[in-house]
Amino acid sequence: MNLFALELCKHRTLIIGLLLVAFLWAAWIARGLYGSDPLLTLALNLGSLSMLGVVGILVPIVLARSLSGEAGGPLAFLLTSPRSGWAHVLARSGVALTTLAVYYGVLAGVSAWVAKFMGVSYDAWTPWAAWGYAMAAVAAPMVFLAIVYGLLVAAYRPGRGGQLPAVASAFGVFGVWGWLSSWSTQHLTFLQQIPIPHLVVPREVARVMGMPGEVDLQSSLRFVFGGIPTAPALVGLLLAALLAVVAARLWEEVEWA
């Protein structure tokens, strides 16, 4: 059994539970659309998206917690496997990112279908561009940060007080991450931008969203914004790559007890 399959087995409860939540939500939304009040279902869809989006953070949290306790558990042999550090890091990150990709893909796909059902007109690439942007800008760096944090705790097994520097460092990475995203958006304007999508919200749907009438997103924003900056997504990918290198190097440097 390879490392990827082992990771799937270790986290199967989380993976199945997360995907079950996504598919039950999709079934609930589908039932509401063909019921008596589709507009209410649209409002519930929009309202529940933010909550469901936050649920995805369970994946990096569980990943870090599992790795941090692995050195003293029954699966400690995985840490001393003869595979390279890169193999370990890529197996763990691969499972986490695949799970998040499917989870957020279901959310994006269902939301796009609901919008189309309600008469919202948009470019076909819009929901998948939003999905890819979120995966690059948020999910990827979160997963690799969780691996580095869990690896540090697993390797050195600090006491409660000794974990404070690790927690402070993690928050420091969040601070640098936010600053870099903001700075790059303001200063790296020469980078390629995503065009503002064509998105027209009909009057009935706009009223549910608190808007006075039909809204054309592209016409409303194109004179204010030239496009959607790709800098935060590029910063997220760069941070994920740097954290992956750090994790792989740490794995090979640590002498597991």
C-alpha positions, 0 to 999 in steps of 0.5 A: 500500500503506498503512502497516498492510500495510507493517508486516505485510510487514516482520514477516511472518516473526515473525507467521507463526512465532509463529502457527505455534508456537501452532497446532502446540502446539494440534495437539500438545495435541489429539493428546494428549487423544485418546491414551492419557493425557489427564491427562498432556496436561492437565499438559503444557498447564498446564506449557507455558502459562507458557513460551508466554506469555513467547514473546509478548514477542518481538513488542514486542522485534522491534518496538522493534529494527526501529524503532530501526534503521529510520533507517539502513536501506532502509525509512527513507522510512517515517519521513518519510512525509507521514502523521501521527505517529498514523497511523504509531504506530497502524499499528505498534501495530495489527499488534503488538496484532493478532498478540498478540491472535490468539496469546494467543487461540489459547492461551486457546481451546485451554486452555479446550477442554482444561479442558472436555474433562477435565470442568472446569466454568467460566463461558463468559466465563472464558477470554476475560475472562482473555485480555482482562485480559492484553491490557489489563494487559500486552500493550498497554502493552508494545507502546507502550513498545516503540514509544517506545523504538524511536522514541527510538533511531531518532531520535537514533541514540545510540552504545552509551553513549548508549543507557544512558539509554534503557534506564534510562528503559524500566526506570523505566517498568516500575517506575512501572507495577508501583507504580501497579498495586499502589497502585491495587489497594490503594486504588482499591477502589471500581472495578468488580471482575470476579466470581470465576468459577464453576470446578469442578475434578473430583477426577481433574484436581485430583490432577494439579494437586496438590490433595487433591480436587474444588475449587470456585474460587468457593466457596473464594475468595468469602469471601476476595476480593470479586472480581478487581480491574480496576485493573491492567487500567485502569492498563495501558490508561492507560499505553498511552494516555499512551505512544501520545500520547508516541510520536505527538508525538515522531514529529511533533517529530523532524526525520528526517535 
